[in-house]
Amino acid sequence: MTSVPTNGHPPRPTPPPNGGHRWAAIALTIGMAALAVTVQWGVVTTKLDHVERRLDELIVEARSLRAEYQAIERRVSYLEGRFIGGAKGP
């Protein structure tokens, strides 16, 4: 390999004439990009799984709170009926 003068800078080697290193660099870049997309897809999928699990937990909590609210509402309604009705029992 010969070196090319670079106006006072140290000489640098000339690239090989076949250009095979360019295709290797392109293939490596494509491979790294594919790996990055795969890793990112896995991260997004994992986060979505966590979000789905948390939403399921919130739905269960909301149903539980609704049941408690309805039970309290029935008790208040019963007490209002007793209070307004003058506690007339059967």
N, C-alpha and C positions, 0 to 999 in steps of 0.2 A: 504494500500500500504506500502510496506517495502522499505527501502533505501539500496542502494548498497554502500559499502565503496569505496572511490576514492583516496586512498593514500594521505591523508592530506587535500584534497579538501572537501568542504562541501558536505554532502550526496545529491544525486539526486534521484528523484523518479524513480522507475522502470516502464517501459511502460506497458500498459495493455496487457494481454496475447492474446487477440483476434486479434490484428493488424488492427482493423477497422480504426484507425487514419491514417494509411498509405494510405488506399484507399480514405479516405476523402481528404488527401493532394494531391493525384494524381488527383482526380476529380477537386479539386480547381485549381490546376496548369493548367489542360486542359481547364477549364472554363476561366481562366485569359488569357491564350494564345489565345483562340478563340475571346475573347473580344478585345485583342490587335490587332489581325489580322483584325477584323472588323473595328476598329477605323482607323488603318493604311490605309485600303482600301478606307475608306471615305476621308481621307486626300489626297491620291493620285488622286482619282476621282475628287475632288474639284480643285486640282492644274491643272489637265489635262483640265478641263472645262475652267479655266482661260487662259491657253495656247491656246486653240482652239479659244476662243473669241478674243484674241490678234492677232492671225494669220488671222482671218477673217477681223479684222480692217486693218491689213497690206495689205491684198489683195485689199481691197477697196481703200486704199491710193495709191497703186501701179497702179491700173487702172486709177485713177484720174490723177496721174502724167504722165502716158503714153498718155492720151488724151491731156493734156496740151503740152507735148513734140511734139506730132503730129501736133497740131495747130501752134506751133512756127515753126516747120519744114516747114509747108505749107506757112507761111508768109515769111520765109527766101527764100524759093524757088521762090515765086512770086517776091520778091525784086531782087533776082539774075536774074531772067528772064527779069525784067524791065531794070536792069542795063546793062546786056549783050546785050539785044536787042536794046538798045539806046532809050528806052522809046518811042518806036513807038506804038502808040495807034491805035485803029481801027477808 
